[in-house]
Amino acid sequence: MIDPSDEEMAAIMVAVELLWPRPPPDLQPAEPSPNRWRFSGRWWARPSPARRERPWLR
């Protein structure tokens, strides 16, 4: 087998570098945006005294 010349080796290395698969760029934002609306109006979002059962209200 004949070794490639320096120019051929450089061309092979450039071709491999260009054609080698790379991972996709990170498309996620650095910090997720807060979703405060998700928990609004839920029973656990009320203060604890407001969640207590009142036996005389039944």
C-alpha positions as a printed NumPy array, in Angstrom:
array([[  0.   ,   0.   ,   0.   ],
       [  1.275,   3.439,  -0.905],
       [  1.15 ,   6.191,   1.711],
       [ -0.679,   9.354,   0.585],
       [  1.335,  12.513,  -0.001],
       [  1.04 ,  15.453,   2.37 ],
       [ -1.419,  17.214,   0.028],
       [ -3.57 ,  14.11 ,  -0.317],
       [ -3.551,  13.574,   3.453],
       [ -4.615,  17.196,   4.007],
       [ -7.444,  16.793,   1.464],
       [ -8.588,  13.564,   3.143],
       [ -8.568,  15.217,   6.58 ],
       [-10.582,  18.198,   5.301],
       [-13.121,  15.898,   3.646],
       [-13.51 ,  13.811,   6.802],
       [-13.914,  16.973,   8.909],
       [-16.613,  18.34 ,   6.596],
       [-18.543,  15.078,   6.239],
       [-18.317,  13.789,   9.824],
       [-21.736,  13.955,  11.532],
       [-22.006,  16.519,  14.298],
       [-24.564,  16.716,  17.081],
       [-27.379,  19.204,  16.4  ],
       [-27.051,  22.591,  18.076],
       [-28.853,  23.005,  21.364],
       [-32.215,  24.532,  20.487],
       [-33.443,  24.81 ,  24.074],
       [-33.179,  28.206,  25.784],
       [-30.659,  28.447,  28.604],
       [-33.386,  28.884,  31.242],
       [-36.979,  27.78 ,  30.742],
       [-39.496,  30.553,  31.087],
       [-41.5  ,  30.432,  34.323],
       [-45.019,  29.068,  33.955],
       [-46.743,  30.762,  36.857],
       [-50.136,  30.478,  35.199],
       [-50.036,  26.692,  35.504],
       [-50.719,  26.692,  39.247],
       [-53.02 ,  29.676,  39.527],
       [-56.476,  28.832,  40.83 ],
       [-55.531,  25.399,  42.167],
       [-56.56 ,  24.294,  45.637],
       [-52.965,  24.09 ,  46.851],
       [-52.272,  27.669,  45.723],
       [-54.583,  29.068,  48.429],
       [-53.156,  29.857,  51.88 ],
       [-53.404,  27.009,  54.361],
       [-56.046,  28.691,  56.611],
       [-58.327,  29.028,  53.586],
       [-57.952,  25.308,  52.808],
       [-58.996,  24.086,  56.263],
       [-62.259,  22.231,  56.512],
       [-65.006,  24.007,  58.415],
       [-67.322,  21.358,  59.958],
       [-70.019,  23.933,  60.762],
       [-70.254,  24.901,  57.061],
       [-71.454,  21.489,  55.876]])
